[in-house]
Amino acid sequence: MRVSARNKLPGVVQDIQSDGLMAKVSLRIGDNHLVALVTAESVAELDLHPGDEVTALIKSTSVMLAKP
């Protein structure tokens, strides 16, 4: 599959929590943790399970940073 998105982060599904129409998919990307909120239908269509290798595609109009 070829996509135009430049922010591609390969990772592994750690956990999936479905609640009605939405699902929270937790990913491990190297030493980092990323959470994606997607539809439960998308989780089913992709047949996602913990341990699956996936790529997070990030398309955003803004990024916020915080410094302690």
C-alpha positions in Angstrom: 0.0 0.0 0.0 1.3 3.4 -0.9 0.2 6.6 0.9 1.1 10.2 0.7 1.4 10.7 4.5 5.0 11.4 5.6 4.5 10.8 9.3 4.6 7.0 9.4 5.4 5.3 12.7 5.7 1.5 12.7 4.7 -0.2 16.0 3.0 -3.0 17.7 -0.6 -3.2 19.1 -0.4 -3.5 22.9 -4.1 -3.2 23.8 -7.5 -2.6 22.3 -10.5 -1.3 24.4 -13.8 -1.2 22.5 -16.7 0.8 23.8 -19.7 0.9 21.5 -18.8 2.6 18.3 -15.3 3.7 19.2 -12.1 1.8 20.2 -8.9 2.9 21.9 -5.9 1.2 20.3 -2.7 1.4 22.3 0.6 1.1 20.3 4.2 0.6 21.3 6.4 2.5 19.0 10.0 1.9 20.0 10.3 3.3 23.6 7.1 5.4 23.1 3.4 4.8 23.6 0.8 6.1 21.2 -3.0 5.9 21.6 -5.2 6.0 18.5 -9.0 6.5 18.8 -10.7 4.7 15.8 -14.1 3.2 15.1 -14.8 -0.3 16.4 -15.7 -1.1 12.8 -12.2 -0.2 11.7 -10.7 -2.5 14.3 -12.9 -5.3 13.0 -12.1 -4.6 9.3 -8.4 -4.5 10.0 -8.8 -7.7 12.2 -6.6 -6.0 14.8 -5.3 -7.9 17.8 -2.6 -7.3 20.5 0.8 -8.2 19.0 -0.1 -7.2 15.5 2.5 -5.0 13.7 0.9 -1.8 12.3 1.9 1.6 11.0 0.4 4.7 12.5 -0.2 7.3 9.8 -0.4 10.8 11.3 -2.0 13.7 9.5 -2.5 16.8 11.6 -2.9 20.5 11.2 -1.1 21.3 14.5 1.2 19.7 17.0 1.4 20.9 20.6 4.5 20.6 22.8 4.9 20.9 26.5 8.0 21.4 28.6 8.2 20.8 32.3 
